[in-house]
Amino acid sequence: MLGAGRYQAGELLACGGLGEIWLGQDKQTGQEVVLKTMRPDRLEDAAAVVMFLDEAHHGQAVNHPAVVKTFGRIEGEVPAPGVIVQERVRGNSLAQLLSVGGPFETKRALKIMAQVARALRAVHSAGLVHRDVSTVNIIVDSLDQPKLIDFGIAVPIGAPSVTRDLTVPGNPDYLAPELTRGRPATPAADMYSLGIVLYEILTGTKPFTGSSREATATAHVIAPTPLPPAGLPSDLRSFISLLIAKEPERRPQNALAVARMFDIWSS
């Protein structure tokens, strides 16, 4: 499948719990792309197949320079749901950059996060909640331009946050409290994750941790919210506290307005 038609597969770049990511080439243009397929051992998992198809659909619905571009999906033979074709994103994740260089300088962090906030504005304008904003899913290139990736668990605004088997998808290190409580997904959940990412890249530490996924998710719900770093301007500290407020109604609701505030503090 991968070697047929317009796209030719190269090396395997990564293998996750759901799928495989291959380096590919568009034989018509010579452009490098990424080809995503489902792992063969997950093809009988109907929920996983739906998630894979949703990723292709939701990725195509969002168009922004700071969002990985999804070109489309090549149909596959049942039960395989085919191949998702995306742009090749070069760079390192925020998580990788943190592990090597430690916390970011404040203005650098804010400039990067302003672009991520604009990416989220595009996601929300498309009627979606990303639900997986994290330091792993933000790739930064050599010019510090970020790309938000991975629409694997994105859902329409207002969709249930709990699956049929009563699990809550998402990375517990960044999971908004209301999603753990089973409330519908709204843009405010992405604003919370954005604030957690900003806190982490400014301090080098995650504000909530636990001994398990469940304990970490619960900490977001019940543990006191830590104060932002004392060295930041007081108004910025207050703004970060609002972003990571446990009550979604208290958080800034407009991602573009958040981006513009970050612009001011990073100028």
Secondary structure, 3 states (H helix, E strand, C coil): CCCCCCEEEEEEEEECCCEEEEEEEECCCCCEEEEEEECHHHCCCHHHHHHHHHHHHHHHHCCCCCECCEEEEECCCCCCCCEEEEECCCCEEHHHHHHHHCCCCHHHHHHHHHHHHHHHHHHHHCCEECCCCCCCCEEECCCCCEEECCCCCCEECCCCCCCCCCCCCCCCCCCCHHHHCCCCCCHHHHHHHHHHHHHHHHHCCCCCCCCCHHHHHHHHHHCCCCCCCCCCCHHHHHHHHHHCCCCHHHCCCCHHHHHHHHHHHHC
